[in-house]
Amino acid sequence: AGSKLREVFDKINNLLSGKPVQTERQTVLVTQHPQGLEFVYYKLAEKFVSHGEGEVSFHRDSAFPIAAVLSGIWELHPRVGEIFLAHLHKKCPYSVPFYPARKEGTSMEEHQRMLGYEVHDSKVEEQDNFLKRMSGMLRLYAAIIQLRWPYGNKQGAHPHGLSYGWRWLAQMLNLEPMADVTAMLLLDFLEVCGNALMKQYGIQFWKTMFFIQKSYIPRIEAVTSTGQMGCLSRLKSFVQKCLQEKEMPLPKGILTPAFWRT
């Protein structure tokens, strides 16, 4: 509910503003320790990223309420946004976007970690789990860049707005595609942010969609094996449908004005 989200936002904002905040057992105040505020910035940013790889990866629609709160906090406390991006880029290099190449002298295990895989006792996580986590984090990022906290100051610019999404898309299409990962992330990004980008960039956006269909999808196909075609097929269908209908669908779970009245 919108009212619940507002409570969460107010609590976080009060904590970061140096006001006392009541938890279950005690009253917390960031000024109680010289590094208190920096510590809270760090842990809060880390928590938002972990919501992306956990909550959003299982419940895709939850990207929007989480992104709305983070967007508002970012506006009032820019340091949270900076640290959030640092955590996000480290956990999900594709949010840069960047495909880390294996450097000389780097072990396979270390390289897997750089690619975003979780490695425990030399055992690398399953591909499905890895893709799910990356998807959750990118969907959260794609939701953030288009959302404003509705009760904030509308005069200022969005601290990390749609121009960053446009840049992400352009940079992504300049990279050589990776099997599995590229098709999934491109689809995630277009599903969540495509409608907002279409409204903002119009004809330029449609040229980009046409480029994806004619030039980029064949390049993804060239590096994709038969067993990895699922996501690529979904991306192809999505792009084709959007170009045929000349319309980008609104993302599922987008927060409507009615939501904020609940």
Phi, psi and chi 1 to 4 in degrees:
 res  aa     phi    psi   chi1   chi2   chi3   chi4
   1 ALA       -  148.9      -      -      -      -
   2 GLY   -59.0  -38.9      -      -      -      -
   3 SER   -66.7  -36.8   54.3      -      -      -
   4 LYS   -63.9  -42.5 -100.2  -80.0  177.2  -98.5
   5 LEU   -63.3  -37.2 -142.8   53.9      -      -
   6 ARG   -66.4  -37.5 -147.8  170.0  164.0  179.3
   7 GLU   -61.0  -45.5  -88.6  175.5   40.7      -
   8 VAL   -60.6  -47.6  170.8      -      -      -
   9 PHE   -59.2  -47.5  176.3   87.9      -      -
  10 ASP   -61.2  -39.3  -71.8  -18.0      -      -
  11 LYS   -64.8  -45.5 -155.7  164.8 -168.9  177.8
  12 ILE   -65.7  -44.7  -64.0  171.2      -      -
  13 ASN   -62.6  -41.7 -175.9   37.6      -      -
  14 ASN   -62.6  -42.5  -74.6  -19.2      -      -
  15 LEU   -60.8  -48.1  179.7   67.8      -      -
  16 LEU   -70.4  -21.6  -62.6  175.5      -      -
  17 SER   -87.2    3.2  -56.1      -      -      -
  18 GLY    85.2   13.7      -      -      -      -
  19 LYS   -90.4  152.2  -66.2  175.4 -175.5  169.1
  20 PRO   -68.5  136.5   18.3  -24.7      -      -
  21 VAL  -124.3  130.6  170.9      -      -      -
  22 GLN   -85.2  123.9 -167.7   64.8   39.7      -
  23 THR  -104.4 -172.7   67.1      -      -      -
  24 GLU   -58.2  -41.7  -75.7  168.6   19.6      -
  25 ARG  -109.2  -20.3  -67.4 -176.7 -148.3   85.7
  26 GLN  -154.1  171.0   57.3 -174.4  -15.0      -
  27 THR   -96.4  130.6  -59.1      -      -      -
  28 VAL  -110.6  139.3 -177.8      -      -      -
  29 LEU  -140.5  121.9 -160.2   58.6      -      -
  30 VAL   -67.2  -21.6  -69.2      -      -      -
  31 THR   -78.3   -1.3   52.1      -      -      -
  32 GLN   -70.9  -14.6  -75.8  170.0  -42.2      -
  33 HIS  -138.3  140.6 -169.5  -78.7      -      -
  34 PRO   -56.3  -34.7  -10.0   10.3      -      -
  35 GLN   -99.6   13.1  -89.2   85.2   48.6      -
  36 GLY   -56.3  -47.2      -      -      -      -
  37 LEU   -66.9  -44.1 -172.4   56.9      -      -
  38 GLU   -60.4  -40.6  -88.1  -59.9  -48.4      -
  39 PHE   -62.0  -44.5  175.8   77.5      -      -
  40 VAL   -66.7  -40.6  172.0      -      -      -
  41 TYR   -54.1  -48.9  -77.1  152.9      -      -
  42 TYR   -63.3  -50.1 -175.5   91.9      -      -
  43 LYS   -68.0  -35.7  -64.6  -52.6  -76.8 -176.9
  44 LEU   -66.9  -45.7 -177.6   63.5      -      -
  45 ALA   -60.7  -42.7      -      -      -      -
  46 GLU   -60.9  -40.8 -172.6  178.5   54.4      -
  47 LYS   -65.1  -40.9 -170.2   78.0  177.1  161.8
  48 PHE   -61.4  -41.7  -86.6  117.0      -      -
  49 VAL   -64.4  -41.5  173.9      -      -      -
  50 SER   -67.5  -27.7   71.2      -      -      -
  51 HIS   -63.5  -38.2  -87.2  -48.8      -      -
  52 GLY   -63.1  -48.4      -      -      -      -
  53 GLU   -78.7  -16.4   66.6  173.8  -28.8      -
  54 GLY  -104.4  -79.1      -      -      -      -
  55 GLU   -53.8  -52.8 -178.8   75.6   15.3      -
  56 VAL   -69.5  -31.2 -179.0      -      -      -
  57 SER   -66.9  -25.8   68.6      -      -      -
  58 PHE   -98.6  -35.0  -72.4  101.8      -      -
  59 HIS  -123.7   90.2  -52.0  -72.7      -      -
  60 ARG   -57.6  -36.4  -66.3  173.8  149.4 -154.7
  61 ASP   -65.0  -21.1  -64.5   -0.5      -      -
  62 SER   -68.6  -10.1   66.8      -      -      -
  63 ALA   -56.5  -36.1      -      -      -      -
  64 PHE   -73.8  -49.7  -70.4   98.9      -      -
  65 PRO   -62.1  -38.5    9.4  -20.5      -      -
  66 ILE   -65.4  -43.6  -64.4  167.4      -      -
  67 ALA   -64.8  -36.4      -      -      -      -
  68 ALA   -62.5  -44.3      -      -      -      -
  69 VAL   -65.5  -47.3  171.6      -      -      -
  70 LEU   -62.7  -40.3  176.2   52.8      -      -
  71 SER   -60.3  -42.5  163.6      -      -      -
  72 GLY   -68.1  -40.3      -      -      -      -
  73 ILE   -65.9  -41.3  -67.0  -65.9      -      -
  74 TRP   -59.1  -40.6 -167.0  -29.0      -      -
  75 GLU   -62.3  -41.8 -143.8  166.9  -60.7      -
  76 LEU   -86.9  -27.8  -64.8  172.5      -      -
  77 HIS  -132.9   78.6  -51.1  -84.5      -      -
  78 PRO   -54.7  -27.7  -21.4   29.5      -      -
  79 ARG   -60.9  -35.7 -171.8   90.6  178.3  102.3
  80 VAL   -61.2  -42.9  175.0      -      -      -
  81 GLY   -63.2  -43.5      -      -      -      -
  82 GLU   -60.4  -45.9  -71.4  166.5   19.5      -
  83 ILE   -72.1  -34.4  -57.7  171.7      -      -
  84 PHE   -58.1  -46.8  166.5   78.4      -      -
  85 LEU   -62.2  -39.5  -76.6  178.0      -      -
  86 ALA   -61.7  -47.3      -      -      -      -
  87 HIS   -62.0  -44.2  -80.2  -57.9      -      -
  88 LEU   -62.7  -47.9 -178.9   70.1      -      -
  89 HIS   -64.2  -33.2  -67.1  -19.7      -      -
  90 LYS   -71.6  -44.0 -171.0  174.7 -179.2 -172.5
  91 LYS   -76.4  -32.8  -78.2 -126.2  164.7 -178.6
  92 CYS  -136.0   82.7  176.2      -      -      -
  93 PRO   -59.0  -18.8   16.8  -27.5      -      -
  94 TYR   -70.8  -13.8  -43.4  101.8      -      -
  95 SER   -77.7   -8.6   61.6      -      -      -
  96 VAL   -72.0  -52.6  173.5      -      -      -
  97 PRO   -91.3  149.1   31.0  -29.7      -      -
  98 PHE  -158.1  133.1  170.7   59.3      -      -
  99 TYR  -108.7  101.7  -59.6  143.4      -      -
 100 PRO   -62.5  124.5  -15.8   28.8      -      -
 101 ALA   -84.5  151.8      -      -      -      -
 102 ARG   -77.3  120.7 -170.5  176.9  172.8 -173.1
 103 LYS   -87.7  157.9  -65.7 -168.5 -178.5  108.4
 104 GLU   -61.7  134.4 -153.0  179.6  -43.4      -
 105 GLY    88.0   -6.4      -      -      -      -
 106 THR   -87.1  129.9  -53.5      -      -      -
 107 SER   -70.4  158.4   69.2      -      -      -
 108 MET   -59.6  -40.1 -165.8   59.6 -165.1      -
 109 GLU   -61.7  -44.8 -159.0  172.7  -65.3      -
 110 GLU   -65.4  -39.7 -168.4   48.5   43.7      -
 111 HIS   -64.8  -39.2 -178.5   54.7      -      -
 112 GLN   -60.4  -40.5  -62.6  -76.1   57.3      -
 113 ARG   -63.7  -41.7  -77.1 -159.5  178.9   95.5
 114 MET   -62.4  -31.4  -76.1  168.0   66.3      -
 115 LEU   -77.0   -7.4  -72.8  168.9      -      -
 116 GLY   105.2   -2.1      -      -      -      -
 117 TYR   -73.6  146.3  -72.7   89.7      -      -
 118 GLU   -87.8  130.6  -72.2 -170.0  -20.7      -
 119 VAL  -123.9  119.3 -175.4      -      -      -
 120 HIS  -124.4  125.9  -59.9  -66.6      -      -
 121 ASP    49.8   48.1  -59.1  -33.7      -      -
 122 SER    63.3   10.2  -59.3      -      -      -
 123 LYS  -104.0  120.7 -164.6  176.1 -177.0  -40.3
 124 VAL   -86.2  139.6 -179.6      -      -      -
 125 GLU   -62.4  158.4   74.6  177.5  -47.9      -
 126 GLU   -62.9  147.0  -62.6  -75.1  -30.1      -
 127 GLN   -58.9  -41.3 -176.3   72.4   -5.6      -
 128 ASP   -60.7  -42.5  -80.3   -1.8      -      -
 129 ASN   -66.0  -42.9 -160.9   50.4      -      -
 130 PHE   -59.2  -48.7  161.5   74.1      -      -
 131 LEU   -62.6  -39.1  -70.1  172.4      -      -
 132 LYS   -61.7  -45.0 -152.4  171.8 -120.7 -179.1
 133 ARG   -65.0  -45.0  -73.0 -167.2  -54.0  105.7
 134 MET   -61.3  -41.1  -63.6  -56.8  120.0      -
 135 SER   -60.3  -46.1  167.4      -      -      -
 136 GLY   -60.2  -44.0      -      -      -      -
 137 MET   -68.5  -38.9  -73.5 -174.8  -84.3      -
 138 LEU   -71.5  -36.1 -165.2   83.2      -      -
 139 ARG   -64.2  -38.5  -71.9 -178.3   89.8   90.6
 140 LEU   -62.6  -45.2  176.5   60.5      -      -
 141 TYR   -61.1  -43.6  179.8   64.7      -      -
 142 ALA   -65.8  -28.7      -      -      -      -
 143 ALA   -75.8  -38.7      -      -      -      -
 144 ILE   -60.6  -45.3  -70.5  162.3      -      -
 145 ILE   -67.6  -13.1   58.0 -177.7      -      -
 146 GLN  -110.8   -3.7   62.5  179.9  -63.0      -
 147 LEU  -107.8  142.5  -77.4 -177.4      -      -
 148 ARG  -117.3  144.6  -62.5  -66.9  -63.1  -95.9
 149 TRP   -67.5  121.3  179.4 -113.4      -      -
 150 PRO   -66.0  -17.1   20.5  -29.6      -      -
 151 TYR  -102.8   11.3  -54.3  103.1      -      -
 152 GLY   -87.9 -170.0      -      -      -      -
 153 ASN   -86.1  109.9  169.6   21.3      -      -
 154 LYS   -77.1   -7.8  -66.5  -69.1 -168.6  -57.4
 155 GLN   -70.4  -43.9  -52.5  -51.6  -51.6      -
 156 GLY   -72.9  164.2      -      -      -      -
 157 ALA   -76.2  155.9      -      -      -      -
 158 HIS   -60.5  133.5 -172.6  -56.7      -      -
 159 PRO   -64.2  -21.2   21.0  -30.8      -      -
 160 HIS  -154.3   70.2 -163.7   81.5      -      -
 161 GLY   -87.5 -160.4      -      -      -      -
 162 LEU   -61.5  -26.4  -86.8  174.0      -      -
 163 SER   -60.5  -30.6   61.5      -      -      -
 164 TYR   -70.3  -33.2  -73.0   91.9      -      -
 165 GLY   -69.1  -39.9      -      -      -      -
 166 TRP   -64.5  -41.0 -173.3 -119.5      -      -
 167 ARG   -65.6  -41.9 -172.6  175.2   76.1  179.3
 168 TRP   -58.7  -45.7 -177.8   90.6      -      -
 169 LEU   -62.9  -45.3 -171.5   55.7      -      -
 170 ALA   -61.6  -44.8      -      -      -      -
 171 GLN   -66.9  -38.4  -72.9  177.3  -31.4      -
 172 MET   -59.9  -41.6 -170.7   72.1  169.6      -
 173 LEU   -76.9   -9.0  -61.5  175.7      -      -
 174 ASN   -92.2   -8.3  -84.7  -37.9      -      -
 175 LEU   -90.6  149.5  -67.7  172.0      -      -
 176 GLU   -69.7  128.6  -79.3  -51.7  -48.1      -
 177 PRO   -67.2  153.7   20.2  -27.6      -      -
 178 MET  -109.7  142.4  -90.3  173.5   78.0      -
 179 ALA   -58.7  145.3      -      -      -      -
 180 ASP    72.5  -60.9 -109.8    6.5      -      -
 181 VAL   -67.7  -49.2  175.2      -      -      -
 182 THR   -62.0  -48.2  -57.4      -      -      -
 183 ALA   -61.2  -43.1      -      -      -      -
 184 MET   -63.9  -47.6  178.4 -165.6   73.5      -
 185 LEU   -69.4  -36.7  -64.6  179.1      -      -
 186 LEU   -64.0  -42.2 -146.7   41.7      -      -
 187 LEU   -65.5  -46.4  178.8   59.2      -      -
 188 ASP   -54.7  -48.2  -78.8  -33.8      -      -
 189 PHE   -64.6  -44.7 -166.6   79.2      -      -
 190 LEU   -68.3  -36.8  -69.9  170.8      -      -
 191 GLU   -63.4  -41.8  -82.0 -178.1  -11.9      -
 192 VAL   -83.3  -39.2  175.8      -      -      -
 193 CYS  -115.6   -9.1 -155.0      -      -      -
 194 GLY   -57.1  -43.0      -      -      -      -
 195 ASN   -62.6  -44.3 -179.4  -87.1      -      -
 196 ALA   -65.6  -40.0      -      -      -      -
 197 LEU   -67.4  -38.5  -71.8  173.3      -      -
 198 MET   -59.9  -45.1  173.7 -165.6   72.8      -
 199 LYS   -64.9  -35.9  -73.2  174.9  179.7  162.9
 200 GLN   -80.6  -39.8  179.1   82.5    2.6      -
 201 TYR  -112.5   -5.2  -66.2   98.9      -      -
 202 GLY    48.1 -119.9      -      -      -      -
 203 ILE   -60.1  -35.3 -168.6   78.9      -      -
 204 GLN   -63.2  -38.3  -69.4  -54.3  114.8      -
 205 PHE   -64.6  -44.4  175.1   77.3      -      -
 206 TRP   -66.6  -32.4  -72.7  114.2      -      -
 207 LYS   -63.2  -39.4  -78.9 -179.7 -176.6  171.2
 208 THR   -66.0  -41.6  -56.8      -      -      -
 209 MET   -61.8  -39.7  -72.8  -69.3  -79.5      -
 210 PHE   -65.5  -39.5 -168.1   69.0      -      -
 211 PHE   -62.8  -42.0  170.1   80.1      -      -
 212 ILE   -59.2  -45.6  -68.0  170.5      -      -
 213 GLN   -66.6  -47.1 -174.1 -175.1   48.5      -
 214 LYS   -81.8  -38.3  -68.9  -70.0  173.5 -156.7
 215 SER  -112.1  -40.6  -57.0      -      -      -
 216 TYR   -83.9  -40.1 -156.0   66.5      -      -
 217 ILE   -60.0  -42.9  -75.8  175.4      -      -
 218 PRO   -59.6  -32.3  -26.6   34.2      -      -
 219 ARG   -70.5  -35.5  -80.6  162.1   65.0 -171.4
 220 ILE   -67.3  -41.9  -57.9  174.3      -      -
 221 GLU   -56.4  -39.3  -97.3  170.7  -30.6      -
 222 ALA   -63.2  -25.8      -      -      -      -
 223 VAL  -106.5    6.1  -63.2      -      -      -
 224 THR  -104.2  128.7  -55.1      -      -      -
 225 SER   -84.7  167.4   65.7      -      -      -
 226 THR   -56.0  -38.7  -39.7      -      -      -
 227 GLY   -75.6   -4.9      -      -      -      -
 228 GLN  -114.1   20.7  -60.2  168.9  -45.9      -
 229 MET   -80.7  -13.6  -76.7  -67.0  179.3      -
 230 GLY   -52.4  -55.2      -      -      -      -
 231 CYS   -69.6  -36.1 -145.9      -      -      -
 232 LEU   -63.9  -40.4  179.2   55.7      -      -
 233 SER   -62.0  -41.3  -59.3      -      -      -
 234 ARG   -66.0  -39.5  -69.9 -163.1  -61.9  -81.5
 235 LEU   -63.2  -46.0  174.0   65.9      -      -
 236 LYS   -58.6  -47.2  -85.4  171.1   90.5  167.4
 237 SER   -62.6  -42.9  -53.8      -      -      -
 238 PHE   -62.2  -50.1 -179.5   80.7      -      -
 239 VAL   -63.5  -43.0  171.0      -      -      -
 240 GLN   -61.4  -45.0 -172.4  177.2   -3.5      -
 241 LYS   -62.9  -43.8 -170.7  165.9 -173.5  -97.1
 242 CYS   -63.6  -41.7  -66.3      -      -      -
 243 LEU   -69.0  -37.7  -77.0  166.2      -      -
 244 GLN   -65.4  -44.0  -84.9  172.9   -9.9      -
 245 GLU   -88.4   -6.1  -64.1  176.0    3.1      -
 246 LYS    51.0   42.7  -66.6 -172.1  172.9   55.4
 247 GLU  -152.2  137.7 -173.1   57.0   58.9      -
 248 MET  -100.8  124.0  -67.8  -60.0  -69.1      -
 249 PRO   -66.9  150.1   22.0  -29.4      -      -
 250 LEU   -66.0  139.8  -92.0  172.9      -      -
 251 PRO   -67.8  147.9   20.6  -28.3      -      -
 252 LYS   -68.1  136.1  -73.3  178.0 -177.3  156.3
 253 GLY    91.3    0.4      -      -      -      -
 254 ILE   -59.4  142.3 -169.5   89.4      -      -
 255 LEU   -83.3  117.0  -54.8  179.8      -      -
 256 THR   -89.1  163.2   61.6      -      -      -
 257 PRO   -54.2  -34.6  -27.0   34.0      -      -
 258 ALA   -61.8  -33.7      -      -      -      -
 259 PHE   -58.7  -41.7  167.9   81.5      -      -
 260 TRP   -71.4  -11.0  -64.0  105.3      -      -
 261 ARG   -91.5   -2.7  -67.6 -165.8  -71.2  -85.7
 262 THR   -86.8      -   58.1      -      -      -
